[in-house]
Amino acid sequence: MTPLWTSDEASAATGGRATRAFSATGVSIDSRTLRPGDLFVALKDQRDGHAFVAQALANGAAAALVSRIPDGLTDGAPLLLVPDVLEALAALGRVARARSRARVIGVTGSVGKTSTKEMLRAALRGQGTVHAAEASYNNHWGVPLTLARMPADVDFAVIEIGMNHPGEIAPLARLARPHLALITTVAPAHLEAFDSITAIAEEKAAILEGLEPGGLAILPADLEVTPVLAARALALGVPAMTFGQSGAADWRLSDIQITPEATIARASHADQTFLFKVLTPGRHFAANALAVLAAAEALGLDLTITACDLGLWSPPAGRGTRERIALDPVDGAGFDLIDDAFNANPASVAASLELLAAMAPTDGVGRISTGRRIAILGDMLELGPTEAALHRAIADHPALAGIALVHCVGPRMRALHEALPRRQRGEWVETAAELVPRARLLVDAGDIVLVKGSKGIKVSLVVDALRKLGQSGPSRTRGAE
């Protein structure tokens, strides 16, 4: 296998000192998932990675990137010594980006970053090799790690860029140096650190500061803050394409059909009208897929091949995976589970509720004669001083009219629980663990159950409990992020 980093290359990139020669075929930050031949990066995050260097080397790491010699090792071990590990990782990413021939697409947005990244991976791979992170590696260490792992000879790279606080996106964008910058949407998220949607839009627009000369912005057309995004592009001299349902959009959705298995959309661009689909229900997926088609055209790719490959995409695990849980192994009676337990903010919760409302439960197969749509909603985190109002406002969403019960998890979701009509008011618990023992009482055959919440509220525990009620059958389709 061609080495990704030799000791000479890594030393030159980081200014570090290699204790001995090595050749690494990958880069890892986790000794548990490390593959033999990886360069282990001893980051300091929740725990100090230096404590796991010995284990990483025992597991087959080619070397370790460290700021000191860990206890129990000598400088005879394969180490790359640097003053600061995170800065050295960024340096590796910078050099990897510089030596790559890839056309780079940077993706940011309040909702849909990871799904759009994966759509791009699926849509581009039929016309070249694609590099993208396997998870949501979009922060101050995730972007450098994704770049440091990038082979020099890939054709396309998709780099997801996120933020929690002002000033985070621009440095990461300058590191990634995208040829295309795609903003999925701007919505209330991380309001704990921002005082308005406009401020969030300004931070998202900072991705344009990293664009390569001649780069292009792909922007949502239907937002109140679209002018904020467009103004930043204009100020930077960046040409922009817009997508959405607005009549002024360069790429315009004219019709969306949602079925239990897919989303089918009609769109127009310039003088062309075309159909495309993704194998998952959700109106917002149509918009993200349209942005992917816009990116493919900007890259000079064949749109027919792109649309066909895009049609095979389904969401990543934990971001809307829909599966059948069989309660009775004999007759197959069961319920449908939508696992969307990774992330939540007002926009993504609204999208998930709309998806749930559009799905049809099955009548006449359970203890309760009518199949139900049930939502289990966990706290939306990092929303700042208006968090109570934003949770309470979910009760006014039109999609709730078709949902039978809403169970609420977390102290913030109590505001929603109290605002719900009595007929829809399910249980409220402070922690997800409290709901786990009651999982069997929450569902019946024929139901469709959505579990949605921010990762920190751990509603994934409820997902696991619901899965254990039966044997999961083959996944029929996928749902919302």
Salt bridges, closest charged atoms under 4 A:
ASP30 OD2 - ARG32 NH2 2.88
ASP48 OD1 - HIS50 ND1 2.81
ASP48 OD2 - ARG68 NH2 3.07
GLU118 OE2 - LYS117 NZ 3.28
GLU118 OE1 - ARG121 NE 2.88
GLU134 OE2 - ARG149 NH1 3.20
ASP155 OD1 - ARG101 NH2 3.00
GLU160 OE1 - LYS117 NZ 3.79
GLU209 OE1 - ARG174 NH2 2.60
GLU209 OE2 - ARG232 NH1 3.02
GLU212 OE2 - ARG97 NH2 3.96
GLU212 OE1 - ARG177 NE 3.04
GLU297 OE2 - HIS269 NE2 3.24
GLU323 OE2 - ARG467 NH2 2.91
ASP336 OD2 - ARG322 NH2 2.58
ASP336 OD1 - ARG324 NH1 3.13
ASP336 OD2 - ARG476 NH2 2.49
ASP339 OD2 - ARG467 NH2 3.08
ASP340 OD2 - LYS452 NZ 3.22
GLU354 OE2 - HIS397 NE2 3.43
ASP379 OD2 - ARG412 NH1 3.08
GLU382 OE1 - HIS190 ND1 2.56
GLU387 OE1 - ARG412 NE 3.10
GLU418 OE2 - ARG414 NE 3.70
GLU427 OE2 - ARG438 NE 2.70
ASP444 OD1 - ARG367 NH1 3.42
ASP447 OD2 - ARG372 NH2 2.71
ASP464 OD1 - ARG467 NH1 3.55
GLU481 OE2 - ARG319 NH1 3.00
